[in-house]
Amino acid sequence: MKHLLTLACATISCAAVVVHAQTDKPEEVLAPQSHQLSASPDAPQMAFYWSGHLRARLSARIPFIGGLQEPGFSMALLPLIELQNQDGSDQALPNENWRGRLSVQGAWTWGEEPDAPRFSLGGAIEHESDHATARSDAPDVSLQLNDVVLLGAVQIPKPRLMIRLDMQAITYVISCTDLESACRDFSGSTSFGGIADLMLDAGGARPVKGKWYMFGSVHGAGIVPNDGMVRELRASLNFGVWTRSRLGMWQFYALGFFGNEVGIDRGVRWVP
């Protein structure tokens, strides 16, 4: 009995030492993550969500030079593929329609420390097209956008909050969003548009890896109508929580659309 009691005490002591060692493990502080929390449907995120039916978006930011949260010049490639079904579809997995997008972005960022305001200015060249998959009832049309973008962003740290505003001024060329024109023979119209994204992140300027933080974001976009370009106005509101682990950033969220696309999305997003 005495030996068993001694062994039990030794085991408890070892466990206490392990717990104490884990508790004393230094926290890993991350760079600000607010730029990953956009409510935009073009945000570089892997997403699986429900909006009348299951949808999937596969996208990522692939940096060539620097990074968005680093001072100086940065350049990145942003590919995107989105899969979805027709309204009223009986398909369980998204496969009836797909959207492809490719963007090359470059920007210069001013601001050395994450605790201080940061500003960036840059540009992008983008192509986007919407298609139906090969099936018997698929419409023989495709819609596309080809554009040149002026990018601007400001990031302002507050106690326990990061505020980030991204803005885009867009010129569209050889583009069409009207099903009647369908961009046949590589023809299209010229138009203008704009995008604004506001992100509020409770992770602040120095979020800690493994902890959960609340966030909210607002996205607004519009296109001026002209020939094959249909008038578009869209806004979306996004609320959720996020954390970053060894497996990347995880976001659980609800998102509401207003304007050209109306509804509520619920799902999970992942960022490498």
C-alpha positions in Angstrom: 0.0 0.0 0.0 2.9 2.4 0.9 4.5 1.7 -2.5 1.3 2.3 -4.4 0.8 5.6 -2.6 4.3 6.7 -3.4 3.8 5.8 -7.1 0.6 7.7 -7.2 2.2 10.8 -5.7 5.1 10.6 -8.1 2.6 10.3 -11.0 0.7 13.3 -9.8 4.0 15.3 -9.4 5.0 14.4 -13.0 1.7 15.4 -14.3 1.9 18.8 -12.5 5.3 19.4 -14.0 4.0 18.7 -17.5 1.0 20.9 -17.1 3.3 23.7 -15.6 5.7 23.3 -18.5 2.8 23.6 -21.1 1.4 26.6 -19.3 4.8 28.3 -19.4 5.2 27.7 -23.1 5.6 31.1 -24.7 2.7 32.2 -26.9 3.4 32.5 -30.6 2.4 36.0 -31.8 1.2 36.3 -35.4 1.2 39.1 -37.9 -2.1 40.9 -38.3 -4.7 38.6 -40.0 -7.4 41.2 -40.8 -6.7 41.0 -44.6 -7.8 37.4 -44.6 -11.3 38.2 -43.3 -13.0 39.8 -46.3 -16.7 39.2 -47.1 -15.8 39.4 -50.8 -16.8 36.4 -53.0 -13.3 36.8 -54.6 -11.4 36.6 -51.3 -8.4 34.1 -51.5 -10.0 31.5 -49.2 -10.9 27.8 -49.4 -14.6 27.8 -48.6 -17.4 25.3 -48.3 -20.8 26.9 -47.6 -24.5 26.6 -48.0 -26.7 29.1 -49.8 -29.8 27.3 -51.1 -27.4 24.5 -52.1 -23.8 23.5 -51.4 -21.1 25.7 -53.0 -17.3 25.4 -53.0 -14.6 28.0 -53.6 -10.9 27.1 -54.0 -8.6 30.1 -53.9 -5.3 31.2 -52.4 -2.8 34.1 -52.5 0.5 32.8 -53.9 3.2 35.4 -53.1 6.1 36.0 -55.4 7.7 38.9 -53.6 7.0 40.0 -50.0 3.6 39.9 -48.3 0.6 42.1 -47.6 1.6 42.5 -43.9 5.3 43.3 -44.8 6.6 46.8 -45.6 7.9 47.4 -49.1 6.9 45.9 -52.4 4.8 42.7 -52.7 3.5 40.8 -55.7 1.2 37.8 -55.7 -0.9 35.5 -58.0 -4.5 34.9 -56.9 -6.2 32.0 -58.7 -9.8 31.1 -58.0 -12.3 28.3 -59.0 -15.9 28.3 -57.6 -18.3 25.4 -58.1 -22.1 25.6 -57.7 -25.4 24.2 -58.9 -28.5 25.7 -60.5 -31.3 26.8 -58.2 -33.6 23.8 -57.5 -30.9 21.3 -58.5 -31.1 17.8 -57.1 -27.3 17.4 -57.1 -25.7 16.8 -53.7 -22.3 18.2 -54.7 -21.6 21.4 -56.6 -20.8 20.6 -60.2 -23.3 22.3 -62.7 -21.7 25.7 -63.0 -18.2 27.0 -62.4 -16.4 30.4 -62.2 -12.7 30.9 -62.8 -10.7 33.9 -61.9 -7.0 34.9 -62.1 -5.5 38.0 -60.7 -1.9 39.3 -60.6 -1.5 42.0 -57.9 1.4 44.2 -57.0 1.5 46.8 -54.2 3.8 48.9 -52.0 3.1 49.0 -48.3 4.3 51.8 -45.8 4.4 51.1 -42.1 7.1 49.2 -40.2 5.3 48.0 -37.0 2.0 46.2 -36.8 1.0 48.5 -33.9 1.3 51.5 -36.2 -1.0 52.4 -39.1 -0.1 50.9 -42.5 -1.0 52.1 -46.0 -0.6 50.4 -49.3 -1.1 51.4 -53.0 -0.9 49.2 -56.0 -2.6 47.7 -59.0 -3.8 44.4 -60.5 -4.7 42.8 -63.9 -7.6 40.3 -63.7 -9.6 37.9 -65.7 -12.8 36.2 -64.7 -15.3 34.0 -66.6 -18.5 32.1 -65.7 -19.4 28.8 -67.4 -21.8 25.8 -67.3 -20.2 22.4 -67.1 -20.6 20.0 -70.1 -24.1 18.6 -69.9 -27.1 18.2 -72.1 -29.1 21.2 -70.7 -26.1 23.5 -70.4 -26.5 27.0 -71.9 -24.0 27.7 -74.7 -22.8 31.0 -73.2 -20.1 32.3 -71.0 -19.7 35.6 -69.2 -16.4 37.3 -68.6 -14.7 40.3 -67.0 -11.3 41.6 -68.0 -10.1 44.5 -65.9 -7.3 46.8 -64.7 -7.5 47.7 -61.0 -6.1 50.5 -58.9 -5.7 49.1 -55.3 -5.5 51.1 -52.0 -5.7 50.0 -48.4 -5.3 51.4 -44.9 -4.9 49.4 -41.7 -5.4 51.1 -38.3 -4.7 49.3 -35.0 -6.8 49.9 -32.0 -6.7 48.3 -28.5 -7.9 44.7 -29.1 -9.2 45.7 -32.6 -7.7 45.9 -36.1 -9.6 48.1 -38.6 -8.7 47.6 -42.3 -10.3 49.2 -45.4 -9.5 48.0 -48.9 -10.6 50.0 -51.9 -10.5 49.2 -55.7 -11.2 51.4 -58.7 -11.8 49.2 -61.7 -11.8 49.7 -65.5 -13.4 46.8 -67.5 -12.4 46.1 -71.1 -13.7 43.4 -73.5 -16.2 42.3 -70.8 -19.8 41.2 -70.7 -22.2 40.2 -68.0 -25.4 40.1 -70.2 -26.5 36.6 -71.2 -27.8 38.0 -74.5 -24.3 39.1 -75.6 -22.4 36.3 -74.0 -19.0 37.7 -75.1 -19.0 35.9 -78.5 -16.1 36.2 -80.9 -14.0 37.8 -78.1 -16.1 40.9 -78.2 -17.2 42.9 -75.2 -17.8 46.3 -73.6 -15.9 48.8 -71.6 -17.2 50.0 -68.2 -16.2 51.1 -64.7 -16.7 49.8 -61.2 -15.6 49.9 -57.7 -15.2 47.7 -54.6 -14.8 48.5 -50.9 -14.1 46.1 -48.0 -14.2 47.0 -44.4 -12.8 44.4 -41.9 -13.0 44.6 -38.1 -10.8 42.0 -36.3 -10.7 41.4 -32.6 -7.3 39.7 -33.0 -5.8 43.2 -33.2 -2.2 43.9 -34.3 -0.7 41.0 -32.5 -3.0 37.9 -32.5 -1.9 34.8 -30.7 -1.7 31.5 -32.5 -4.3 29.0 -31.3 -6.7 31.5 -29.8 -10.2 32.3 -31.2 -11.2 35.8 -32.2 -14.4 37.4 -33.4 -14.6 39.4 -36.6 -17.0 41.3 -38.8 -16.6 42.6 -42.4 -18.6 44.5 -45.0 -18.2 44.2 -48.7 -19.7 46.5 -51.4 -19.3 46.3 -55.2 -20.8 48.0 -58.2 -20.5 48.1 -62.0 -21.8 50.9 -64.3 -24.1 49.5 -67.1 -22.9 49.8 -70.7 -23.9 47.7 -73.7 -23.0 44.1 -72.7 -22.3 45.1 -69.1 -25.3 44.8 -66.8 -25.7 47.2 -63.9 -24.6 45.5 -60.7 -24.9 46.6 -57.0 -24.0 44.1 -54.2 -23.4 44.3 -50.5 -22.5 41.6 -48.1 -22.2 41.4 -44.3 -20.0 38.8 -42.6 -19.7 37.8 -39.0 -17.8 34.9 -37.4 -14.8 33.6 -35.4 -11.4 32.6 -36.6 -8.2 30.9 -35.3 -4.9 30.0 -36.8 -3.2 26.7 -35.9 -0.5 24.6 -37.4 -3.0 23.6 -40.1 -3.7 27.2 -41.2 -6.5 29.7 -40.5 -10.0 28.4 -39.8 -13.1 30.6 -40.1 -16.6 29.8 -39.1 -19.1 32.4 -40.3 -22.5 33.5 -41.5 -22.7 35.9 -44.4 -25.7 37.8 -45.8 -26.0 39.1 -49.4 -28.0 42.1 -50.6 -28.5 43.4 -54.1 -27.7 41.3 -57.2 -27.2 38.2 -55.1 -29.6 37.9 -52.1 -29.4 35.3 -49.4 -27.5 34.0 -46.4 -24.4 31.7 -46.5 -23.3 29.5 -43.6 -20.0 27.6 -43.8 -16.4 27.2 -43.1 -13.3 28.8 -44.7 -9.7 27.8 -44.6 -6.6 29.9 -45.5 -3.1 28.3 -45.7 
